[in-house]
Amino acid sequence: MTIDTIGFDWSGTLSNDFDCVIKSLNDVLGEYGVGPVSAEHLRQNYEKYPVKFYRKLGITDSKENIHEKYKKHYDENYRIKRPEPFEDIELILAELYKEHKKLMVLSTHPQEFLEREVKEYGFYTFFDGRIFGDVSAKSLTIKEQSANLNNFVMVGDTWVDMEEGKKAGVVTIGVLTGYNYEDKLEPYADHILKDLSELPDLLRRLEIP
């Protein structure tokens, strides 16, 4: 197997933004007189479509209104305390980039925030503009961006990332640094890593004839 393209989720995979996200989510819930929810609750009830998470808590406002409230609170919380990338992520991306891997970000994170964070983290060069936010169906984006799905791997921290990779027919690699525990990833992940420090070695093993 030759791996030439690697798709990364953002939140919980490259960016250690869990605290900012759950603070923003609870700020939104507070506007509706609901919550707060715990980190454990979010991890156990993570939904493919965020609006479903709110619906289960009894919030019936439109998806658009909820999304705008979330963006407002996330931006405020981000400016108060900016999340940071996980340890050594820059070195890992630099190593893969040096090996001429085509790197991209596939995320449900709002596009404007995603581009801002990629630039502020100093990662923009590694992705050569392949930064896709507001992605509701990652499997479709994978198919659109890959000339050969046999050479593509999807790396993420949630069962949704893994399921979407499977739908696209690519190798899926889960990491235990983000929003889901191992039991949620196992049904869809071909490989599960403790963190991304293990990724370069795994990719080399996958490429051994």
Buried (B, 14 or more C-beta within 10 A) or exposed (E): EEBBBBBBBBBBBBBBBBEBBBBBBBBBBEBBEBBEBEEEBBBEEBBBEBBEBBBEEEBEBEEEEBBEBBBBBBBEBBEEEEBEBBEEBBEBBBBBBEEEBBBBBBBBBBEEBBBEBBEBBEBEEBBEEBBBBEBEEBBEBBBEBBEEBEBBBBBBBBBBBBBBBBBBEBBBBBBBBBBBBEEBBEEBBBBBBEBBBBBBEBBEEBEEE
